[in-house]
Amino acid sequence: MRIITGKVRGHKLITPKDWDIRPTSDRVKGSIFNIIQDYLYDAIVVDLFSGTGNLGIEALSRGAKKAYFIDANKESINIIRKNLYNTNLNDMAEIIHDDVIFAINKLAIKNVQADIIFIDPPYKQGLSQRALQDIAKKNILNDLGIIIVEHDKSEKLPEQIESLIKFRKKDYGSTGVSFYEEREEK
């Protein structure tokens, strides 16, 4: 697993010893970033269920201003710290070792308004929908922001959750990626 492009292009990331953590493949990551490239410059990014930090680090490499990395797994947090240190991007990052729902609340208290939110939870556990509901309720996505949810292709995410509308879905093998944005009127 490597950073595809930007400031730290080609840098290899540390991956987990076991595969309880499922990093986004380079193929899927490349496709996602081709779709969201116009959102990246100077963006505030939230990487929920961060795992290795792969998506948030790629965003920082491509011009995002700041990234919040959130994961409840201690091994993931240690890997993210090492990957940020090795890419020299730690000054642009904040790591939150907590349950995603509690972390969303912490971001709301800090008045974080994200331009991009990545959600890549363990598959088929309903965690994506719960995270989307809390993001909408806590209003941490700015009005022109985008949410990218990686999920099992067979998992059907709703067309609308609270104020969030799904506007695109792409499948890559067994992986599905759904894109959400705020509906125009609140």
Biotite code that builds the C-alpha atoms (Angstrom):
import biotite.structure as struc

atoms = struc.array([
    struc.Atom([0.000, 0.000, 0.000], chain_id="A", res_id=1, res_name="MET", atom_name="CA", element="C"),
    struc.Atom([1.423, 3.344, -1.057], chain_id="A", res_id=2, res_name="ARG", atom_name="CA", element="C"),
    struc.Atom([0.554, 7.018, -1.507], chain_id="A", res_id=3, res_name="ILE", atom_name="CA", element="C"),
    struc.Atom([-0.462, 7.422, -5.145], chain_id="A", res_id=4, res_name="ILE", atom_name="CA", element="C"),
    struc.Atom([0.322, 11.076, -5.805], chain_id="A", res_id=5, res_name="THR", atom_name="CA", element="C"),
    struc.Atom([1.121, 14.458, -4.275], chain_id="A", res_id=6, res_name="GLY", atom_name="CA", element="C"),
    struc.Atom([3.780, 15.596, -1.798], chain_id="A", res_id=7, res_name="LYS", atom_name="CA", element="C"),
    struc.Atom([4.595, 12.115, -0.509], chain_id="A", res_id=8, res_name="VAL", atom_name="CA", element="C"),
    struc.Atom([3.913, 10.213, -3.728], chain_id="A", res_id=9, res_name="ARG", atom_name="CA", element="C"),
    struc.Atom([5.210, 6.646, -3.768], chain_id="A", res_id=10, res_name="GLY", atom_name="CA", element="C"),
    struc.Atom([5.678, 6.490, 0.000], chain_id="A", res_id=11, res_name="HIS", atom_name="CA", element="C"),
    struc.Atom([4.855, 3.020, 1.355], chain_id="A", res_id=12, res_name="LYS", atom_name="CA", element="C"),
    struc.Atom([2.569, 2.909, 4.365], chain_id="A", res_id=13, res_name="LEU", atom_name="CA", element="C"),
    struc.Atom([2.884, 0.544, 7.290], chain_id="A", res_id=14, res_name="ILE", atom_name="CA", element="C"),
    struc.Atom([0.149, -2.082, 7.173], chain_id="A", res_id=15, res_name="THR", atom_name="CA", element="C"),
    struc.Atom([-1.246, -4.261, 9.961], chain_id="A", res_id=16, res_name="PRO", atom_name="CA", element="C"),
    struc.Atom([0.285, -7.593, 10.964], chain_id="A", res_id=17, res_name="LYS", atom_name="CA", element="C"),
    struc.Atom([-3.085, -9.272, 10.617], chain_id="A", res_id=18, res_name="ASP", atom_name="CA", element="C"),
    struc.Atom([-6.007, -8.351, 8.431], chain_id="A", res_id=19, res_name="TRP", atom_name="CA", element="C"),
    struc.Atom([-8.515, -7.330, 11.126], chain_id="A", res_id=20, res_name="ASP", atom_name="CA", element="C"),
    struc.Atom([-7.823, -3.908, 9.614], chain_id="A", res_id=21, res_name="ILE", atom_name="CA", element="C"),
    struc.Atom([-8.861, -3.819, 5.923], chain_id="A", res_id=22, res_name="ARG", atom_name="CA", element="C"),
    struc.Atom([-7.013, -1.046, 4.057], chain_id="A", res_id=23, res_name="PRO", atom_name="CA", element="C"),
    struc.Atom([-8.564, 0.484, 0.944], chain_id="A", res_id=24, res_name="THR", atom_name="CA", element="C"),
    struc.Atom([-6.875, -0.961, -2.150], chain_id="A", res_id=25, res_name="SER", atom_name="CA", element="C"),
    struc.Atom([-4.820, 1.335, -4.375], chain_id="A", res_id=26, res_name="ASP", atom_name="CA", element="C"),
    struc.Atom([-7.280, 0.724, -7.236], chain_id="A", res_id=27, res_name="ARG", atom_name="CA", element="C"),
    struc.Atom([-10.326, 1.820, -5.220], chain_id="A", res_id=28, res_name="VAL", atom_name="CA", element="C"),
    struc.Atom([-8.406, 4.689, -3.610], chain_id="A", res_id=29, res_name="LYS", atom_name="CA", element="C"),
    struc.Atom([-7.229, 5.969, -7.004], chain_id="A", res_id=30, res_name="GLY", atom_name="CA", element="C"),
    struc.Atom([-10.780, 5.933, -8.359], chain_id="A", res_id=31, res_name="SER", atom_name="CA", element="C"),
    struc.Atom([-12.157, 7.744, -5.289], chain_id="A", res_id=32, res_name="ILE", atom_name="CA", element="C"),
    struc.Atom([-9.522, 10.457, -5.504], chain_id="A", res_id=33, res_name="PHE", atom_name="CA", element="C"),
    struc.Atom([-10.097, 10.955, -9.240], chain_id="A", res_id=34, res_name="ASN", atom_name="CA", element="C"),
    struc.Atom([-13.762, 11.639, -8.425], chain_id="A", res_id=35, res_name="ILE", atom_name="CA", element="C"),
    struc.Atom([-13.119, 14.003, -5.484], chain_id="A", res_id=36, res_name="ILE", atom_name="CA", element="C"),
    struc.Atom([-10.014, 15.835, -6.734], chain_id="A", res_id=37, res_name="GLN", atom_name="CA", element="C"),
    struc.Atom([-11.862, 19.170, -6.993], chain_id="A", res_id=38, res_name="ASP", atom_name="CA", element="C"),
    struc.Atom([-12.696, 19.038, -3.260], chain_id="A", res_id=39, res_name="TYR", atom_name="CA", element="C"),
    struc.Atom([-9.126, 18.489, -2.031], chain_id="A", res_id=40, res_name="LEU", atom_name="CA", element="C"),
    struc.Atom([-7.262, 21.784, -2.165], chain_id="A", res_id=41, res_name="TYR", atom_name="CA", element="C"),
    struc.Atom([-7.069, 23.320, 1.332], chain_id="A", res_id=42, res_name="ASP", atom_name="CA", element="C"),
    struc.Atom([-9.723, 20.864, 2.548], chain_id="A", res_id=43, res_name="ALA", atom_name="CA", element="C"),
    struc.Atom([-10.537, 19.826, 6.095], chain_id="A", res_id=44, res_name="ILE", atom_name="CA", element="C"),
    struc.Atom([-10.740, 16.017, 6.026], chain_id="A", res_id=45, res_name="VAL", atom_name="CA", element="C"),
    struc.Atom([-12.225, 13.573, 8.531], chain_id="A", res_id=46, res_name="VAL", atom_name="CA", element="C"),
    struc.Atom([-11.126, 9.945, 8.161], chain_id="A", res_id=47, res_name="ASP", atom_name="CA", element="C"),
    struc.Atom([-13.528, 7.786, 10.197], chain_id="A", res_id=48, res_name="LEU", atom_name="CA", element="C"),
    struc.Atom([-12.542, 4.165, 10.917], chain_id="A", res_id=49, res_name="PHE", atom_name="CA", element="C"),
    struc.Atom([-9.075, 5.256, 9.741], chain_id="A", res_id=50, res_name="SER", atom_name="CA", element="C"),
    struc.Atom([-7.310, 1.893, 9.936], chain_id="A", res_id=51, res_name="GLY", atom_name="CA", element="C"),
    struc.Atom([-3.850, 2.722, 8.566], chain_id="A", res_id=52, res_name="THR", atom_name="CA", element="C"),
    struc.Atom([-4.647, 6.368, 7.785], chain_id="A", res_id=53, res_name="GLY", atom_name="CA", element="C"),
    struc.Atom([-4.412, 5.533, 4.078], chain_id="A", res_id=54, res_name="ASN", atom_name="CA", element="C"),
    struc.Atom([-7.266, 7.795, 2.869], chain_id="A", res_id=55, res_name="LEU", atom_name="CA", element="C"),
    struc.Atom([-6.512, 10.787, 5.095], chain_id="A", res_id=56, res_name="GLY", atom_name="CA", element="C"),
    struc.Atom([-2.793, 10.668, 4.305], chain_id="A", res_id=57, res_name="ILE", atom_name="CA", element="C"),
    struc.Atom([-3.540, 10.479, 0.571], chain_id="A", res_id=58, res_name="GLU", atom_name="CA", element="C"),
    struc.Atom([-5.773, 13.567, 0.975], chain_id="A", res_id=59, res_name="ALA", atom_name="CA", element="C"),
    struc.Atom([-3.004, 15.460, 2.813], chain_id="A", res_id=60, res_name="LEU", atom_name="CA", element="C"),
    struc.Atom([-0.493, 14.472, 0.139], chain_id="A", res_id=61, res_name="SER", atom_name="CA", element="C"),
    struc.Atom([-2.830, 15.858, -2.534], chain_id="A", res_id=62, res_name="ARG", atom_name="CA", element="C"),
    struc.Atom([-3.329, 19.269, -0.917], chain_id="A", res_id=63, res_name="GLY", atom_name="CA", element="C"),
    struc.Atom([-5.749, 18.978, 2.003], chain_id="A", res_id=64, res_name="ALA", atom_name="CA", element="C"),
    struc.Atom([-5.014, 21.437, 4.811], chain_id="A", res_id=65, res_name="LYS", atom_name="CA", element="C"),
    struc.Atom([-5.834, 19.241, 7.821], chain_id="A", res_id=66, res_name="LYS", atom_name="CA", element="C"),
    struc.Atom([-7.015, 15.712, 8.529], chain_id="A", res_id=67, res_name="ALA", atom_name="CA", element="C"),
    struc.Atom([-8.649, 14.190, 11.603], chain_id="A", res_id=68, res_name="TYR", atom_name="CA", element="C"),
    struc.Atom([-7.939, 10.462, 11.958], chain_id="A", res_id=69, res_name="PHE", atom_name="CA", element="C"),
    struc.Atom([-10.462, 8.567, 14.072], chain_id="A", res_id=70, res_name="ILE", atom_name="CA", element="C"),
    struc.Atom([-10.330, 4.942, 15.132], chain_id="A", res_id=71, res_name="ASP", atom_name="CA", element="C"),
    struc.Atom([-11.168, 2.959, 18.269], chain_id="A", res_id=72, res_name="ALA", atom_name="CA", element="C"),
    struc.Atom([-8.525, 0.277, 17.617], chain_id="A", res_id=73, res_name="ASN", atom_name="CA", element="C"),
    struc.Atom([-5.237, 0.853, 19.468], chain_id="A", res_id=74, res_name="LYS", atom_name="CA", element="C"),
    struc.Atom([-3.192, -0.957, 16.795], chain_id="A", res_id=75, res_name="GLU", atom_name="CA", element="C"),
    struc.Atom([-4.726, 1.296, 14.132], chain_id="A", res_id=76, res_name="SER", atom_name="CA", element="C"),
    struc.Atom([-3.873, 4.421, 16.117], chain_id="A", res_id=77, res_name="ILE", atom_name="CA", element="C"),
    struc.Atom([-0.247, 3.272, 16.458], chain_id="A", res_id=78, res_name="ASN", atom_name="CA", element="C"),
    struc.Atom([-0.026, 2.542, 12.719], chain_id="A", res_id=79, res_name="ILE", atom_name="CA", element="C"),
    struc.Atom([-1.545, 5.946, 11.852], chain_id="A", res_id=80, res_name="ILE", atom_name="CA", element="C"),
    struc.Atom([0.975, 7.705, 14.137], chain_id="A", res_id=81, res_name="ARG", atom_name="CA", element="C"),
    struc.Atom([3.881, 5.877, 12.473], chain_id="A", res_id=82, res_name="LYS", atom_name="CA", element="C"),
    struc.Atom([2.555, 6.552, 8.952], chain_id="A", res_id=83, res_name="ASN", atom_name="CA", element="C"),
    struc.Atom([2.089, 10.257, 9.685], chain_id="A", res_id=84, res_name="LEU", atom_name="CA", element="C"),
    struc.Atom([5.574, 10.461, 11.185], chain_id="A", res_id=85, res_name="TYR", atom_name="CA", element="C"),
    struc.Atom([7.149, 8.599, 8.250], chain_id="A", res_id=86, res_name="ASN", atom_name="CA", element="C"),
    struc.Atom([5.425, 10.878, 5.718], chain_id="A", res_id=87, res_name="THR", atom_name="CA", element="C"),
    struc.Atom([6.245, 13.993, 7.775], chain_id="A", res_id=88, res_name="ASN", atom_name="CA", element="C"),
    struc.Atom([2.568, 15.016, 7.777], chain_id="A", res_id=89, res_name="LEU", atom_name="CA", element="C"),
    struc.Atom([1.980, 14.952, 11.564], chain_id="A", res_id=90, res_name="ASN", atom_name="CA", element="C"),
    struc.Atom([1.694, 18.755, 11.804], chain_id="A", res_id=91, res_name="ASP", atom_name="CA", element="C"),
    struc.Atom([-1.350, 18.634, 9.532], chain_id="A", res_id=92, res_name="MET", atom_name="CA", element="C"),
    struc.Atom([-3.104, 15.868, 11.444], chain_id="A", res_id=93, res_name="ALA", atom_name="CA", element="C"),
    struc.Atom([-5.042, 15.248, 14.616], chain_id="A", res_id=94, res_name="GLU", atom_name="CA", element="C"),
    struc.Atom([-5.591, 11.707, 15.861], chain_id="A", res_id=95, res_name="ILE", atom_name="CA", element="C"),
    struc.Atom([-8.628, 10.832, 17.957], chain_id="A", res_id=96, res_name="ILE", atom_name="CA", element="C"),
    struc.Atom([-8.526, 7.410, 19.634], chain_id="A", res_id=97, res_name="HIS", atom_name="CA", element="C"),
    struc.Atom([-12.212, 6.884, 20.333], chain_id="A", res_id=98, res_name="ASP", atom_name="CA", element="C"),
    struc.Atom([-15.410, 5.294, 19.163], chain_id="A", res_id=99, res_name="ASP", atom_name="CA", element="C"),
    struc.Atom([-16.473, 7.019, 15.938], chain_id="A", res_id=100, res_name="VAL", atom_name="CA", element="C"),
    struc.Atom([-19.819, 8.218, 17.339], chain_id="A", res_id=101, res_name="ILE", atom_name="CA", element="C"),
    struc.Atom([-18.140, 9.839, 20.369], chain_id="A", res_id=102, res_name="PHE", atom_name="CA", element="C"),
    struc.Atom([-15.493, 11.313, 18.066], chain_id="A", res_id=103, res_name="ALA", atom_name="CA", element="C"),
    struc.Atom([-18.158, 12.876, 15.802], chain_id="A", res_id=104, res_name="ILE", atom_name="CA", element="C"),
    struc.Atom([-19.553, 14.568, 18.920], chain_id="A", res_id=105, res_name="ASN", atom_name="CA", element="C"),
    struc.Atom([-16.051, 15.832, 19.830], chain_id="A", res_id=106, res_name="LYS", atom_name="CA", element="C"),
    struc.Atom([-15.652, 17.274, 16.323], chain_id="A", res_id=107, res_name="LEU", atom_name="CA", element="C"),
    struc.Atom([-19.030, 19.022, 16.650], chain_id="A", res_id=108, res_name="ALA", atom_name="CA", element="C"),
    struc.Atom([-17.993, 20.555, 19.981], chain_id="A", res_id=109, res_name="ILE", atom_name="CA", element="C"),
    struc.Atom([-14.813, 21.855, 18.241], chain_id="A", res_id=110, res_name="LYS", atom_name="CA", element="C"),
    struc.Atom([-17.047, 23.300, 15.457], chain_id="A", res_id=111, res_name="ASN", atom_name="CA", element="C"),
    struc.Atom([-15.224, 21.267, 12.798], chain_id="A", res_id=112, res_name="VAL", atom_name="CA", element="C"),
    struc.Atom([-16.740, 21.786, 9.350], chain_id="A", res_id=113, res_name="GLN", atom_name="CA", element="C"),
    struc.Atom([-15.323, 19.095, 7.088], chain_id="A", res_id=114, res_name="ALA", atom_name="CA", element="C"),
    struc.Atom([-15.013, 19.402, 3.333], chain_id="A", res_id=115, res_name="ASP", atom_name="CA", element="C"),
    struc.Atom([-14.454, 15.639, 2.933], chain_id="A", res_id=116, res_name="ILE", atom_name="CA", element="C"),
    struc.Atom([-15.438, 12.804, 5.250], chain_id="A", res_id=117, res_name="ILE", atom_name="CA", element="C"),
    struc.Atom([-14.293, 9.242, 4.607], chain_id="A", res_id=118, res_name="PHE", atom_name="CA", element="C"),
    struc.Atom([-16.256, 6.415, 6.219], chain_id="A", res_id=119, res_name="ILE", atom_name="CA", element="C"),
    struc.Atom([-14.644, 2.973, 5.872], chain_id="A", res_id=120, res_name="ASP", atom_name="CA", element="C"),
    struc.Atom([-15.986, 0.776, 8.697], chain_id="A", res_id=121, res_name="PRO", atom_name="CA", element="C"),
    struc.Atom([-15.955, -2.985, 9.095], chain_id="A", res_id=122, res_name="PRO", atom_name="CA", element="C"),
    struc.Atom([-18.409, -4.238, 6.485], chain_id="A", res_id=123, res_name="TYR", atom_name="CA", element="C"),
    struc.Atom([-22.004, -5.385, 7.063], chain_id="A", res_id=124, res_name="LYS", atom_name="CA", element="C"),
    struc.Atom([-22.370, -4.097, 10.629], chain_id="A", res_id=125, res_name="GLN", atom_name="CA", element="C"),
    struc.Atom([-24.605, -1.065, 10.020], chain_id="A", res_id=126, res_name="GLY", atom_name="CA", element="C"),
    struc.Atom([-21.839, 1.308, 11.112], chain_id="A", res_id=127, res_name="LEU", atom_name="CA", element="C"),
    struc.Atom([-21.973, 3.409, 7.927], chain_id="A", res_id=128, res_name="SER", atom_name="CA", element="C"),
    struc.Atom([-25.616, 4.368, 8.424], chain_id="A", res_id=129, res_name="GLN", atom_name="CA", element="C"),
    struc.Atom([-25.075, 5.192, 12.097], chain_id="A", res_id=130, res_name="ARG", atom_name="CA", element="C"),
    struc.Atom([-22.073, 7.393, 11.244], chain_id="A", res_id=131, res_name="ALA", atom_name="CA", element="C"),
    struc.Atom([-24.025, 9.157, 8.466], chain_id="A", res_id=132, res_name="LEU", atom_name="CA", element="C"),
    struc.Atom([-26.927, 9.855, 10.856], chain_id="A", res_id=133, res_name="GLN", atom_name="CA", element="C"),
    struc.Atom([-24.613, 11.327, 13.477], chain_id="A", res_id=134, res_name="ASP", atom_name="CA", element="C"),
    struc.Atom([-22.710, 13.423, 10.924], chain_id="A", res_id=135, res_name="ILE", atom_name="CA", element="C"),
    struc.Atom([-26.014, 14.940, 9.760], chain_id="A", res_id=136, res_name="ALA", atom_name="CA", element="C"),
    struc.Atom([-27.329, 15.488, 13.305], chain_id="A", res_id=137, res_name="LYS", atom_name="CA", element="C"),
    struc.Atom([-24.082, 17.037, 14.558], chain_id="A", res_id=138, res_name="LYS", atom_name="CA", element="C"),
    struc.Atom([-23.662, 19.100, 11.367], chain_id="A", res_id=139, res_name="ASN", atom_name="CA", element="C"),
    struc.Atom([-19.908, 18.515, 10.886], chain_id="A", res_id=140, res_name="ILE", atom_name="CA", element="C"),
    struc.Atom([-20.038, 18.524, 7.055], chain_id="A", res_id=141, res_name="LEU", atom_name="CA", element="C"),
    struc.Atom([-19.867, 21.960, 5.466], chain_id="A", res_id=142, res_name="ASN", atom_name="CA", element="C"),
    struc.Atom([-22.608, 22.866, 2.994], chain_id="A", res_id=143, res_name="ASP", atom_name="CA", element="C"),
    struc.Atom([-20.485, 22.070, -0.065], chain_id="A", res_id=144, res_name="LEU", atom_name="CA", element="C"),
    struc.Atom([-18.777, 19.032, 1.462], chain_id="A", res_id=145, res_name="GLY", atom_name="CA", element="C"),
    struc.Atom([-18.811, 15.407, 0.380], chain_id="A", res_id=146, res_name="ILE", atom_name="CA", element="C"),
    struc.Atom([-18.916, 12.076, 2.228], chain_id="A", res_id=147, res_name="ILE", atom_name="CA", element="C"),
    struc.Atom([-17.390, 8.935, 0.759], chain_id="A", res_id=148, res_name="ILE", atom_name="CA", element="C"),
    struc.Atom([-18.551, 5.613, 2.214], chain_id="A", res_id=149, res_name="VAL", atom_name="CA", element="C"),
    struc.Atom([-16.714, 2.405, 1.409], chain_id="A", res_id=150, res_name="GLU", atom_name="CA", element="C"),
    struc.Atom([-18.821, -0.715, 1.958], chain_id="A", res_id=151, res_name="HIS", atom_name="CA", element="C"),
    struc.Atom([-19.496, -4.231, 0.761], chain_id="A", res_id=152, res_name="ASP", atom_name="CA", element="C"),
    struc.Atom([-21.105, -4.075, -2.688], chain_id="A", res_id=153, res_name="LYS", atom_name="CA", element="C"),
    struc.Atom([-24.100, -6.076, -1.446], chain_id="A", res_id=154, res_name="SER", atom_name="CA", element="C"),
    struc.Atom([-24.804, -3.588, 1.370], chain_id="A", res_id=155, res_name="GLU", atom_name="CA", element="C"),
    struc.Atom([-27.567, -1.229, 0.262], chain_id="A", res_id=156, res_name="LYS", atom_name="CA", element="C"),
    struc.Atom([-27.171, 2.219, 1.792], chain_id="A", res_id=157, res_name="LEU", atom_name="CA", element="C"),
    struc.Atom([-30.224, 4.512, 1.815], chain_id="A", res_id=158, res_name="PRO", atom_name="CA", element="C"),
    struc.Atom([-30.672, 7.181, -0.851], chain_id="A", res_id=159, res_name="GLU", atom_name="CA", element="C"),
    struc.Atom([-31.184, 9.729, 1.930], chain_id="A", res_id=160, res_name="GLN", atom_name="CA", element="C"),
    struc.Atom([-30.204, 9.841, 5.593], chain_id="A", res_id=161, res_name="ILE", atom_name="CA", element="C"),
    struc.Atom([-31.364, 12.934, 7.477], chain_id="A", res_id=162, res_name="GLU", atom_name="CA", element="C"),
    struc.Atom([-30.130, 15.879, 5.349], chain_id="A", res_id=163, res_name="SER", atom_name="CA", element="C"),
    struc.Atom([-27.674, 13.760, 3.348], chain_id="A", res_id=164, res_name="LEU", atom_name="CA", element="C"),
    struc.Atom([-28.446, 12.610, -0.203], chain_id="A", res_id=165, res_name="ILE", atom_name="CA", element="C"),
    struc.Atom([-26.616, 9.828, -2.035], chain_id="A", res_id=166, res_name="LYS", atom_name="CA", element="C"),
    struc.Atom([-25.670, 11.222, -5.443], chain_id="A", res_id=167, res_name="PHE", atom_name="CA", element="C"),
    struc.Atom([-23.368, 8.516, -6.779], chain_id="A", res_id=168, res_name="ARG", atom_name="CA", element="C"),
    struc.Atom([-22.430, 4.862, -6.271], chain_id="A", res_id=169, res_name="LYS", atom_name="CA", element="C"),
    struc.Atom([-19.602, 2.915, -7.890], chain_id="A", res_id=170, res_name="LYS", atom_name="CA", element="C"),
    struc.Atom([-18.669, -0.734, -7.523], chain_id="A", res_id=171, res_name="ASP", atom_name="CA", element="C"),
    struc.Atom([-15.124, -2.104, -7.698], chain_id="A", res_id=172, res_name="TYR", atom_name="CA", element="C"),
    struc.Atom([-15.200, -5.894, -7.482], chain_id="A", res_id=173, res_name="GLY", atom_name="CA", element="C"),
    struc.Atom([-16.797, -6.720, -4.115], chain_id="A", res_id=174, res_name="SER", atom_name="CA", element="C"),
    struc.Atom([-16.359, -3.145, -2.827], chain_id="A", res_id=175, res_name="THR", atom_name="CA", element="C"),
    struc.Atom([-19.035, -0.469, -3.170], chain_id="A", res_id=176, res_name="GLY", atom_name="CA", element="C"),
    struc.Atom([-18.388, 3.251, -2.761], chain_id="A", res_id=177, res_name="VAL", atom_name="CA", element="C"),
    struc.Atom([-21.295, 5.625, -2.129], chain_id="A", res_id=178, res_name="SER", atom_name="CA", element="C"),
    struc.Atom([-21.039, 9.424, -2.249], chain_id="A", res_id=179, res_name="PHE", atom_name="CA", element="C"),
    struc.Atom([-23.242, 11.732, -0.148], chain_id="A", res_id=180, res_name="TYR", atom_name="CA", element="C"),
    struc.Atom([-23.726, 15.469, 0.058], chain_id="A", res_id=181, res_name="GLU", atom_name="CA", element="C"),
    struc.Atom([-26.026, 17.840, 1.930], chain_id="A", res_id=182, res_name="GLU", atom_name="CA", element="C"),
    struc.Atom([-29.344, 18.366, 0.224], chain_id="A", res_id=183, res_name="ARG", atom_name="CA", element="C"),
    struc.Atom([-29.697, 21.932, -0.967], chain_id="A", res_id=184, res_name="GLU", atom_name="CA", element="C"),
    struc.Atom([-32.336, 23.113, 1.471], chain_id="A", res_id=185, res_name="GLU", atom_name="CA", element="C"),
    struc.Atom([-32.003, 22.404, 5.198], chain_id="A", res_id=186, res_name="LYS", atom_name="CA", element="C"),
])
